[in-house]
Amino acid sequence: MEDVLRPIYQERASQSRTLGILMVERWSDYSPETDLFDVVLFVIVREGEETVFIKHYAFGEKSASLYVVDERQVKEWVLLGSNRKVINWLLNGKILFERNEYIEQLRQRLLQFPEEERKVKMGIEFARLVRRYIEGRSFFEKDQWLDAYNHVLHALHHLARLFIIENGFYPEVTVWNQVKQIEPQIYKLYAELVGSEEPLDKRLQLLFLASDFFIHSKLKQGASHLMHVLEKKETSWSMAELLNEKELTVYGVDLEILLEFLVEKHMLSVQKIATKGQGIFHRHYVLEKNNKEKC
């Protein structure tokens, strides 16, 4: 298959902005890694004309998908975990071409998983966990058990990824295989939710209690990155300032709910700043004094 595709990837390899080319082959009829294509060519470029360019090919009875992706987009996917199959491609794909050992160095960085990157990814997963947990509780209290189940299931996925990241690994597509080895307790919660014969409302009730415990136990680790950013400024932060802070853009729509959650947990304080309206104040955020020393 590599020989058939050689003219396609060699053309890309000859271009100076191409940093690396990987090949990933489909290994089963239902292989999700390649989106059901027989083979994927993944090309990483510097300053691409488009962030992501995709082209499909047919040869004989087989199919191929060509991805040409700007390296900034690759880094964003890796950081946010928004395209997890790419992690598998980067770690397990066959290297067809690399400039100055670019792919090998990228793999080493993924395997070593620097502490600062871990903190950011833990913050992202923690914020997503908090949102799913709160939304799930809301549905549960309204007796909307199937919707609550959906949110709790997603919350468990974020909790599992949180534990995996804390242990120094990137979460893979097969996250439960990873977490079974790393944190059996979380795997057991997942198995109880999806496999128990208990009534659904009873399962959910137990899961919320367990989630309460784990969220509380991971509060400082999950909030570490956000707290570190807030510590950089001695005065309080307005919401507009937080939204414009480059380091916090990774939280997206989950930033507000994370802030309010940390206020409830007394890790952040709210400062009221007077407005022109009588009795109406701007809300600004600042670290609690006892938390500043710990950041």
C-alpha positions, -999 to +999 in steps of 0.1 A: +000+000+000+029+023+008+043+018-027+010+028-043+008+060-023+044+069-027+039+095-055+014+113-033+034+116-001+068+121-020+053+152-036+045+165-001+079+155+013+096+176-013+080+208-001+101+228+024+073+235+048+065+198+053+077+187+088+066+151+088+044+125+072+028+095+089+008+065+075-019+048+095-035+016+081-070+003+088-067-029+109-103-041+110-137-035+092-147-012+121-114+005+127-123+040+141-087+053+139-089+058+101-126+068+099-132+035+079-106+045+052-081+018+044-052+041+050-046+077+063-017+099+053-011+125+079+011+154+068+022+181+093+033+214+078+046+247+090+024+277+082-001+258+060-022+277+035-052+261+053-055+249+089-067+215+078-068+203+042-083+169+034-083+149+001-097+115-006-083+089-030-093+056-045-070+029-058-083-005-068-109-014-042-093+006-015-095+041-002-071+067+013-076+099+032-049+126+030-047+151+059-024+182+055-025+200+089-008+231+102+014+223+131-004+249+153-036+229+148-019+197+157-006+213+190-041+226+197-056+191+192-030+176+215-036+202+242-074+203+241-079+166+234-105+176+208-093+151+182-080+122+202-074+099+172-046+122+162-027+112+194-028+076+182-016+086+148+013+106+162+023+078+186+016+047+164+017+058+128+045+047+105+069+075+098+073+080+060+092+112+062+104+137+089+125+168+087+152+170+113+136+142+134+105+163+138+081+133+144+105+115+167+109+147+189+071+152+189+066+116+201+092+120+228+074+151+240+041+132+241+056+103+260+074+126+285+043+148+289+059+179+305+044+190+338+032+224+326+012+207+298-002+182+322-015+210+344-033+227+315-049+195+304-059+186+339-076+220+342-095+215+309-107+180+319-116+192+354-137+221+340-155+197+317-160+173+346-176+200+367-200+210+339-211+175+332-215+167+369-236+198+376-258+193+346-263+157+355-273+166+390-298+191+376-315+164+354-314+139+383-333+163+406-359+167+379-363+129+376-349+130+340-329+099+346-318+091+311-305+126+305-288+124+339-272+091+329-258+106+297-241+135+316-228+112+344-213+089+317-195+119+302-184+130+336-168+096+343-149+099+310-135+133+321-127+119+355-109+089+339-089+112+317-080+134+347-065+104+365-046+093+333-031+128+328-022+130+365-002+098+361+017+113+332+000+098+302-020+112+273-056+098+273-061+075+243-092+066+224-094+034+245-095+054+277-111+026+298-083+002+290-059+028+303-078+037+335-084+000+344-046-003+349-041+032+364-071+037+387-093+006+391-117+025+414-128+047+385-131+017+362-153+000+388-176+031+389-180+029+352-187-008+352-213-002+380-231+025+360-233+006+327-236-030+340-254-031+373-288-045+376-298-019+402-326+005+392-311+034+372-320+060+398-302+040+425-271+037+403-271+074+396-275+083+432-244+062+441-225+077+412-232+112+423-220+104+458-188+089+444-183+118+420-187+143+449-158+126+466-135+124+436-142+160+425-134+172+460-102+151+461-090+165+428-100+201+434-065+215+439-050+196+411-078+204+387-078+241+396-040+244+397-035+259+362-063+285+366-051+295+400-016+299+387-028+322+360-049+343+384-019+346+407+000+366+381-021+396+388-021+411+423-055+428+418-088+411+410-099+400+375-130+411+356-147+385+334-137+404+303-100+402+314-103+365+320-119+359+286-091+378+270-063+361+288-045+339+263-037+311+287-074+307+296-088+305+261-084+267+263-113+265+288-138+278+262-174+278+274-164+259+306-145+289+322-176+305+338-189+274+354-155+266+367-151+301+382-184+298+400-176+263+413-143+275+427-161+305+444-185+280+460-155+259+472-139+290+487-109+289+464-118+322+448-134+353+463-157+377+446-150+414+448-179+438+442-170+469+421-195+497+421-213+506+389-234+537+380-265+517+389-278+519+425-271+487+443-256+470+412-220+458+412-195+443+388-182+409+400-144+405+399-125+374+409-094+370+431-076+342+448-086+335+484-057+346+506-051+311+520-048+298+485-022+323+472+005+307+492-002+273+478-001+282+441 
